[in-house]
Amino acid sequence: MKKFEHCLKVFSLSLVVSLLAAAPLCAQMDKGVEHYRLWKFQDAEKAFRQELQANPGNLEASCYLGQTLLMQEKFDEALGIFAGAKKNAAMKTGSPVADAYHVNLSLARAQLGLKRNEEAWNSLEDAERAQPGTADVLVFRGVYYMQKQDLEKAARELEKAMEMDEENAYAHYYAGLVYLRQGHPAKAVDMLKMFIQLLPYAPEAYKAEILIAGLC
């Protein structure tokens, strides 16, 4: 059961939506974005690397690559990309991947994946300062507390995220994992079913189905 309880390659719903709704990109990046849209992360990674070979200073392409690496649990390289982006004074305001908010949020995800929890907390604080009051920061605070084995605080953060954004799929996903660990299987099933309803093609949907089957 534990192998399903710690999965940090997830991509928060609002960030998925912002990626797909982004302004038209240069032709070299279109292929990578299309692969990402289809959840073909290895192909997307290849396309973004090719874009960076042609335009090594393209910060947005670098951050897109970092997101793709996060989805494949390649946390070390993703960490390097976002740590570098954070130091880059050219971070783009309003970008779906390369502004201060998204860079810090993604950096926190990589740090959580590497269990560098206190660093992740600091990155989440920086993301909150860049864009206050977002559900995604609450979601990853919930993940932080889940990794610290503080399930009560984890549940509280995730419930606040769902109150703020009832369609944040990963708030439901992680809440399901927390409720399961707290011994509330019925609540866990409800959360996991909602996750599948919101993101039926996400990599975690199959894992959620397996968990549901084992609980019903």
C-alpha positions in Angstrom: 0.0 0.0 0.0 2.9 2.4 0.8 4.0 2.5 -2.8 0.8 4.3 -3.7 0.9 6.6 -0.7 4.0 8.5 -1.8 3.8 9.6 -5.4 5.2 13.0 -6.1 5.4 13.1 -9.8 1.9 14.6 -9.8 1.1 17.8 -11.6 -1.4 20.1 -9.9 -4.6 20.6 -11.9 -4.4 24.4 -12.1 -0.9 24.2 -13.5 -2.0 21.6 -16.1 -4.7 23.9 -17.1 -2.4 26.9 -17.3 0.0 25.0 -19.5 -2.6 23.9 -21.9 -4.1 27.4 -22.0 -0.8 29.2 -22.5 -0.3 31.7 -25.2 1.0 30.3 -28.6 4.6 29.2 -28.3 7.4 29.3 -30.9 7.2 26.5 -33.5 10.1 24.6 -31.9 8.2 24.1 -28.7 4.8 23.3 -30.2 5.8 19.6 -30.5 6.8 19.3 -26.9 3.6 21.0 -25.6 1.5 18.7 -27.8 3.3 15.6 -26.4 2.8 16.9 -22.9 -0.9 17.4 -23.6 -1.1 13.8 -24.5 0.8 12.7 -21.4 3.7 11.5 -23.5 6.4 12.8 -21.2 9.4 11.1 -22.7 8.6 12.5 -26.2 7.9 15.9 -24.6 11.3 15.8 -22.8 13.0 15.1 -26.1 11.3 17.9 -27.9 12.1 20.5 -25.2 15.8 19.4 -25.1 15.9 19.9 -28.9 14.5 23.4 -28.4 17.1 24.2 -25.8 19.9 23.0 -28.1 18.7 25.5 -30.6 18.0 28.3 -28.1 19.9 27.5 -24.9 18.9 30.8 -23.2 15.1 30.1 -23.5 14.0 30.2 -19.9 10.5 29.1 -20.7 11.6 26.1 -22.6 13.9 25.2 -19.7 11.0 25.4 -17.2 8.8 23.3 -19.5 11.5 20.7 -19.6 11.7 20.9 -15.8 7.9 20.2 -15.5 8.3 17.2 -17.9 11.1 15.8 -15.7 9.0 16.2 -12.6 6.3 14.1 -14.2 8.9 11.4 -14.7 10.2 11.6 -11.2 13.6 12.9 -12.4 13.8 15.1 -9.4 17.5 15.8 -9.3 17.7 17.4 -12.8 14.4 19.2 -12.3 15.8 20.6 -9.1 18.8 22.0 -10.9 16.6 23.6 -13.6 14.3 25.4 -11.2 17.0 26.4 -8.8 18.8 28.0 -11.7 15.6 29.6 -12.9 15.0 31.1 -9.5 18.3 32.9 -9.7 17.5 34.2 -13.2 16.5 37.8 -13.1 14.6 37.2 -16.4 11.8 35.2 -14.8 8.7 36.1 -16.9 5.8 37.7 -15.1 2.5 35.9 -16.0 4.3 32.9 -17.6 2.5 29.6 -16.9 5.9 28.0 -16.0 8.7 30.6 -15.8 7.3 33.3 -13.4 8.4 33.5 -9.7 5.2 31.7 -8.4 5.5 28.6 -10.7 9.2 28.4 -10.5 9.1 28.3 -6.7 6.2 25.9 -6.7 8.0 23.5 -9.0 11.2 23.8 -7.0 9.2 22.8 -3.9 7.8 19.7 -5.8 11.3 18.6 -6.8 12.5 19.1 -3.2 9.6 17.1 -1.8 10.5 14.4 -4.3 14.0 14.3 -2.9 12.6 14.5 0.7 14.3 17.9 1.2 11.3 18.9 3.2 12.5 22.0 4.9 13.8 23.4 1.7 10.5 22.6 0.1 8.7 24.5 2.8 10.8 27.6 2.2 10.1 27.4 -1.6 6.4 27.1 -0.9 6.7 30.3 1.3 8.4 32.0 -1.7 5.6 30.8 -4.0 3.0 32.2 -1.5 4.7 35.6 -1.5 4.8 35.7 -5.2 1.1 34.8 -5.6 -0.8 34.7 -2.3 -3.8 32.5 -1.7 -3.5 29.7 -4.2 -4.9 26.2 -3.8 -1.7 24.6 -5.2 0.5 25.9 -2.3 -2.0 24.4 0.1 -1.9 21.1 -1.7 1.9 20.8 -1.5 1.9 22.0 2.1 -0.4 19.0 2.6 2.2 16.8 1.0 4.9 18.3 3.2 2.9 17.4 6.3 2.1 14.0 4.9 5.8 13.3 4.5 6.4 14.5 8.1 3.7 12.0 9.2 1.5 14.8 10.6 -1.7 13.6 9.0 -4.0 15.9 10.8 -2.2 19.0 9.5 -2.0 17.4 6.0 -5.7 16.8 6.0 -6.4 20.4 7.1 -4.3 21.9 4.3 -5.8 19.7 1.7 -9.3 20.4 2.8 -8.6 24.1 2.7 -7.3 23.6 -0.9 -10.5 21.8 -1.9 -12.6 24.6 -0.3 -10.7 27.1 -2.3 -10.8 25.1 -5.6 -13.2 22.2 -5.6 -11.8 21.1 -9.0 -8.2 20.8 -7.9 -7.8 17.2 -8.7 -4.6 16.6 -6.8 -6.1 18.0 -3.6 -8.6 15.2 -3.8 -5.9 12.7 -4.7 -3.7 13.5 -1.7 -6.7 13.8 0.6 -7.6 10.3 -0.4 -4.2 9.0 0.6 -4.3 10.9 3.9 -7.8 9.6 4.7 -6.7 6.1 3.9 -3.7 6.4 6.3 -6.0 7.9 8.9 -8.3 4.8 8.7 -11.2 6.5 6.8 -11.6 4.2 3.8 -15.0 5.6 2.7 -13.8 9.1 2.6 -10.6 8.0 0.8 -12.7 6.3 -1.9 -14.8 9.4 -2.4 -11.7 11.5 -2.9 -10.0 9.1 -5.3 -13.2 8.8 -7.3 -13.4 12.5 -7.6 -9.7 12.6 -8.7 -10.5 10.1 -11.5 -13.5 12.1 -12.6 -11.5 15.3 -12.8 -8.3 13.8 -14.4 -9.2 10.4 -16.0 -6.0 10.3 -18.1 -3.6 11.3 -15.4 -0.8 8.7 -14.6 -2.2 8.4 -11.0 -5.7 7.5 -12.2 -4.8 3.9 -12.7 -3.3 3.8 -9.2 -6.4 5.4 -7.7 -8.5 2.7 -9.4 -6.4 0.0 -7.9 -6.7 1.6 -4.4 -10.5 1.9 -4.8 -10.8 -1.7 -5.9 -9.0 -2.8 -2.8 -11.2 -0.8 -0.6 -14.6 -1.6 -2.1 
